[in-house]
Amino acid sequence: MPTRTSAQRREEARDAHREAVELCPTNRVLDRLGDKWVGLVLVELEKGRRRHSDLARALAGASQKMLTQTLRDLERDGFVSRSVTPSVPVRVDYALTPLGESLLPVLHAVTRWAGQHIDQVDAARETYDRGATD
């Protein structure tokens, strides 16, 4: 049995940790929810089925490319459904799936927590930043 160096053992430990992080359900969901436009899209779809153009108007800061990519990612993850109605022009609607709807209470809880604690977070950041420059 070959002997491993401490550097090899550290590298193996890092690889094992990376794999565990990639497989962690919490990290996988938070990775999606942390995307810039995801929360806003989910809250907008909470109001009901929306066309792409309606979402684009509601989220005016999002480029068409970014909104389309966000919707595709949410559809891939099962949070949003996309339905195409053949017409001229083609009508594409997006809606929350039951899985997406089940995520809303979590999103609202985070929103409430952030609203209640953002002043503390900002103050902590300012204190930290002042100390980091000393």
C-alpha positions as CSV (number, residue, x, y, z in Angstrom):
1,M,0.0,0.0,0.0
2,P,1.6,3.3,-1.1
3,T,2.1,6.0,1.4
4,R,0.3,9.3,0.8
5,T,1.8,12.6,1.5
6,S,0.1,15.2,3.7
7,A,-0.5,17.3,0.5
8,Q,-2.2,14.3,-1.1
9,R,-4.4,13.7,1.9
10,R,-5.4,17.4,2.0
11,E,-6.2,17.3,-1.7
12,E,-8.3,14.2,-1.2
13,A,-10.1,15.9,1.7
14,R,-10.8,19.0,-0.4
15,D,-12.2,16.8,-3.2
16,A,-14.4,14.9,-0.8
17,H,-15.6,18.2,0.7
18,R,-16.4,19.7,-2.8
19,E,-18.3,16.6,-3.7
20,A,-20.3,16.8,-0.5
21,V,-21.1,20.5,-1.1
22,E,-22.2,19.7,-4.6
23,L,-24.5,17.0,-3.4
24,C,-26.0,18.9,-0.5
25,P,-29.7,19.6,-1.1
26,T,-29.6,22.8,0.8
27,N,-26.7,24.2,-1.1
28,R,-28.3,23.1,-4.4
29,V,-31.5,24.9,-3.7
30,L,-29.9,28.0,-2.2
31,D,-27.6,28.2,-5.2
32,R,-30.7,28.7,-7.4
33,L,-32.5,31.0,-5.0
34,G,-29.4,33.2,-4.8
35,D,-29.6,34.0,-8.5
36,K,-30.3,37.7,-8.9
37,W,-33.8,37.6,-10.5
38,V,-35.2,34.3,-9.1
39,G,-36.9,35.8,-6.1
40,L,-38.5,38.6,-8.1
41,V,-39.7,36.2,-10.8
42,L,-41.2,33.8,-8.2
43,V,-43.0,36.6,-6.4
44,E,-44.3,38.0,-9.7
45,L,-45.6,34.5,-10.7
46,E,-47.3,34.2,-7.3
47,K,-49.8,36.7,-8.7
48,G,-50.8,34.2,-11.4
49,R,-49.9,33.0,-14.9
50,R,-47.8,35.6,-16.8
51,R,-46.6,36.0,-20.3
52,H,-42.9,36.7,-20.9
53,S,-43.7,40.3,-21.9
54,D,-45.6,40.8,-18.7
55,L,-42.7,39.6,-16.6
56,A,-40.3,41.7,-18.6
57,R,-42.4,44.8,-17.9
58,A,-42.7,43.9,-14.2
59,L,-38.9,43.3,-13.9
60,A,-37.7,46.2,-16.1
61,G,-34.1,45.9,-14.9
62,A,-33.7,42.4,-16.2
63,S,-32.5,42.0,-19.8
64,Q,-34.5,39.7,-22.0
65,K,-31.6,37.3,-22.1
66,M,-31.3,37.2,-18.3
67,L,-35.1,36.8,-17.8
68,T,-35.3,34.0,-20.3
69,Q,-32.3,32.2,-18.7
70,T,-33.9,32.6,-15.2
71,L,-37.2,31.2,-16.5
72,R,-35.4,28.3,-18.1
73,D,-33.5,27.5,-14.9
74,L,-36.7,27.7,-12.9
75,E,-38.5,25.5,-15.3
76,R,-35.5,23.0,-15.3
77,D,-35.7,22.9,-11.5
78,G,-39.5,22.3,-11.6
79,F,-40.5,25.6,-10.0
80,V,-42.1,27.0,-13.1
81,S,-44.1,25.6,-15.9
82,R,-44.1,27.0,-19.5
83,S,-47.0,26.6,-21.8
84,V,-47.1,27.4,-25.5
85,T,-50.4,28.3,-27.2
86,P,-50.2,28.1,-30.9
87,S,-51.5,31.4,-32.2
88,V,-50.2,34.3,-34.2
89,P,-48.0,35.4,-32.6
90,V,-47.3,32.3,-30.4
91,R,-48.4,32.8,-26.8
92,V,-46.0,31.6,-24.1
93,D,-47.2,31.6,-20.5
94,Y,-45.3,30.9,-17.3
95,A,-46.8,29.8,-14.0
96,L,-45.7,28.4,-10.7
97,T,-45.8,24.6,-10.3
98,P,-47.0,23.1,-7.0
99,L,-43.3,22.8,-6.1
100,G,-42.7,26.5,-6.9
101,E,-45.8,27.4,-4.8
102,S,-44.4,25.3,-1.9
103,L,-41.3,27.5,-1.9
104,L,-43.1,30.8,-1.5
105,P,-43.6,30.5,2.3
106,V,-39.8,30.0,2.6
107,L,-39.1,33.0,0.4
108,H,-41.6,35.2,2.3
109,A,-40.0,34.1,5.6
110,V,-36.5,35.2,4.3
111,T,-38.0,38.4,3.1
112,R,-39.6,39.2,6.5
113,W,-36.3,38.3,8.3
114,A,-34.3,40.5,5.9
115,G,-36.7,43.4,6.4
116,Q,-36.4,43.0,10.2
117,H,-32.7,42.6,10.4
118,I,-31.1,44.4,7.5
119,D,-30.2,47.4,9.7
120,Q,-28.2,45.1,11.9
121,V,-26.5,43.4,8.9
122,D,-25.6,46.8,7.5
123,A,-24.2,48.0,10.9
124,A,-22.2,44.8,11.3
125,R,-20.7,45.3,7.8
126,E,-19.8,48.9,8.5
127,T,-18.2,47.9,11.8
128,Y,-16.2,45.1,10.1
129,D,-15.2,47.3,7.2
130,R,-13.9,50.0,9.6
131,G,-11.9,47.4,11.5
132,A,-10.5,45.9,8.3
133,T,-9.1,49.3,7.3
134,D,-7.4,50.0,10.6
